[in-house]
Amino acid sequence: MTASEQRLALALGAVVVLGGAFLGLTKLKGWKERVDIHSIEVETRRLEADDLLSQKDFWNQRFTWLTEKQPVFTRRGEVDGRFLEQLEASASSHGVNLEQIQPREPSERPGLVSSTFTIRARGDWESMNRWLHDQQQPEAYISIPTLVMTPNDEDTSQVVVNMNIQKWFRLPPL
């Protein structure tokens, strides 16, 4: 092999080694970035788990309170009837007139089911707000996912409320 061929072979070998090193380092850099991202995710999960574990007693107390206080779902007709009576009695005690009451399909969440109504109510602004506030006390388990309050066209001293109202019940254990 001549000197120029040796130099050419040496240059070709150097290019192959340097190219391989470049490709290897590029792959190694990508792998390191993925490992770093995964490490950050694991550390974040560990911190979240530690935080949740520190709140364990608080959430256990809430769970115990809910299982003791939240009403249990029995039968659809019975639950809807009691909720409707509760709404009518509460509305009349606040001077609110329930003009239209329409039962709706219940909403469900894991371990919970709701009794749901669409209601059109009429009353003066102050009475209506007191009634709505009283409906949403924590021990009532009532939520109002949608509500539209508009002035009454016929009597401007009153407002008309169209809303969906739900009372949540705990499903009995299987």
C-alpha positions as CSV (number, residue, x, y, z in Angstrom):
1,M,0.0,0.0,0.0
2,T,1.4,3.4,-1.0
3,A,1.7,6.3,1.3
4,S,-1.2,8.2,-0.3
5,E,-3.4,5.0,0.0
6,Q,-2.4,4.8,3.7
7,R,-3.4,8.4,4.3
8,L,-6.7,7.9,2.4
9,A,-7.4,4.7,4.5
10,L,-6.5,6.6,7.7
11,A,-8.8,9.5,6.7
12,L,-11.6,7.1,5.9
13,G,-11.2,5.3,9.2
14,A,-11.1,8.7,11.0
15,V,-14.4,9.7,9.3
16,V,-16.0,6.4,10.2
17,V,-14.9,6.7,13.8
18,L,-15.9,10.3,14.1
19,G,-19.2,9.7,12.4
20,G,-19.9,6.8,14.7
21,A,-19.0,8.8,17.7
22,F,-21.2,11.7,16.5
23,L,-24.2,9.3,16.0
24,G,-23.5,7.6,19.3
25,L,-23.3,10.9,21.2
26,T,-26.5,12.1,19.5
27,K,-28.4,8.9,20.6
28,L,-26.9,9.2,24.1
29,K,-28.0,12.8,24.4
30,G,-31.6,11.9,23.4
31,W,-31.6,9.0,25.8
32,K,-30.3,11.3,28.6
33,E,-33.0,13.8,27.9
34,R,-35.7,11.1,28.1
35,V,-34.2,9.8,31.3
36,D,-34.1,13.3,32.8
37,I,-37.8,13.9,31.9
38,H,-38.8,10.6,33.3
39,S,-36.8,11.4,36.5
40,I,-38.7,14.7,36.9
41,E,-42.0,13.0,36.4
42,V,-41.2,10.4,39.0
43,E,-40.1,13.1,41.5
44,T,-43.2,15.1,40.9
45,R,-45.4,12.0,41.4
46,R,-43.5,11.2,44.6
47,L,-44.0,14.8,45.9
48,E,-47.8,14.6,45.0
49,A,-48.0,11.2,46.8
50,D,-46.3,12.6,49.9
51,D,-48.7,15.6,49.9
52,L,-51.7,13.3,49.6
53,L,-50.4,11.0,52.3
54,S,-50.0,14.0,54.6
55,Q,-53.7,14.8,54.0
56,K,-54.9,11.3,54.6
57,D,-56.5,12.0,58.0
58,F,-58.4,15.0,56.7
59,W,-59.8,13.0,53.7
60,N,-60.7,10.0,55.9
61,Q,-62.6,12.4,58.3
62,R,-64.5,13.8,55.3
63,F,-65.3,10.3,54.0
64,T,-66.6,9.3,57.4
65,W,-68.7,12.4,57.6
66,L,-70.1,11.8,54.2
67,T,-71.0,8.2,54.8
68,E,-72.7,9.2,58.0
69,K,-74.6,12.2,56.8
70,Q,-75.3,11.9,53.0
71,P,-78.7,10.3,52.3
72,V,-78.7,6.9,50.7
73,F,-80.4,6.3,47.4
74,T,-83.4,3.9,47.8
75,R,-85.9,4.0,44.9
76,R,-86.2,6.6,42.2
77,G,-89.8,7.5,42.9
78,E,-89.3,7.8,46.6
79,V,-86.2,9.9,46.3
80,D,-87.7,12.2,43.7
81,G,-90.9,12.6,45.8
82,R,-89.1,13.6,48.9
83,F,-86.8,16.0,47.1
84,L,-89.8,17.6,45.4
85,E,-91.6,18.0,48.7
86,Q,-88.5,19.6,50.2
87,L,-88.2,22.0,47.3
88,E,-91.9,23.0,47.4
89,A,-91.9,23.5,51.2
90,S,-88.7,25.5,51.1
91,A,-89.9,27.7,48.2
92,S,-93.2,28.5,49.9
93,S,-91.4,29.4,53.2
94,H,-89.3,31.9,51.3
95,G,-92.3,33.3,49.3
96,V,-91.0,31.8,46.0
97,N,-93.6,30.4,43.6
98,L,-92.5,27.3,41.7
99,E,-94.4,27.7,38.4
100,Q,-93.0,24.7,36.5
101,I,-91.3,21.6,37.8
102,Q,-90.1,19.0,35.3
103,P,-88.3,15.8,36.4
104,R,-85.1,15.1,34.5
105,E,-82.8,12.1,33.9
106,P,-80.6,11.6,36.9
107,S,-76.9,12.3,36.8
108,E,-74.5,9.6,37.9
109,R,-71.0,9.7,39.3
110,P,-69.0,6.9,40.9
111,G,-70.9,6.0,44.0
112,L,-73.4,8.8,43.6
113,V,-76.7,9.4,41.8
114,S,-78.8,12.5,41.7
115,S,-82.5,13.4,41.7
116,T,-82.8,16.1,39.1
117,F,-85.5,18.7,38.2
118,T,-85.8,21.6,35.8
119,I,-87.6,24.4,37.7
120,R,-89.1,27.7,36.7
121,A,-89.5,29.9,39.8
122,R,-90.8,33.4,40.4
123,G,-90.4,35.7,43.3
124,D,-88.9,39.0,44.4
125,W,-85.1,39.3,44.1
126,E,-84.3,39.2,47.7
127,S,-86.5,36.2,48.5
128,M,-85.2,34.3,45.5
129,N,-81.6,34.8,46.5
130,R,-82.3,33.7,50.1
131,W,-84.1,30.6,48.8
132,L,-81.2,29.8,46.4
133,H,-78.7,30.3,49.1
134,D,-80.6,28.1,51.5
135,Q,-80.8,25.3,48.9
136,Q,-77.0,25.0,48.6
137,Q,-76.0,24.4,52.2
138,P,-73.4,21.6,52.5
139,E,-75.7,19.3,54.5
140,A,-78.4,19.6,51.9
141,Y,-76.3,17.9,49.1
142,I,-78.0,20.1,46.5
143,S,-76.3,21.6,43.5
144,I,-77.5,23.9,40.8
145,P,-75.5,23.2,37.7
146,T,-77.3,25.7,35.5
147,L,-79.3,28.8,36.5
148,V,-80.6,31.8,34.5
149,M,-82.2,34.7,36.4
150,T,-84.1,37.3,34.4
151,P,-86.4,40.2,35.3
152,N,-90.1,39.4,35.2
153,D,-91.7,41.2,32.2
154,E,-95.1,41.4,33.8
155,D,-94.0,42.5,37.3
156,T,-90.6,44.3,37.4
157,S,-90.4,43.8,41.2
158,Q,-89.9,40.1,40.6
159,V,-87.4,37.8,38.9
160,V,-87.8,34.6,37.0
161,V,-85.3,31.8,37.5
162,N,-84.9,28.8,35.2
163,M,-82.6,26.2,36.6
164,N,-81.6,22.6,36.9
165,I,-81.4,21.5,40.5
166,Q,-79.9,18.2,41.8
167,K,-79.9,16.5,45.1
168,W,-77.1,13.9,45.4
169,F,-77.5,10.5,47.1
170,R,-75.0,7.9,48.0
171,L,-75.5,4.5,46.3
172,P,-75.9,1.7,48.8
173,P,-73.0,-0.7,49.1
174,L,-73.4,-3.8,47.0
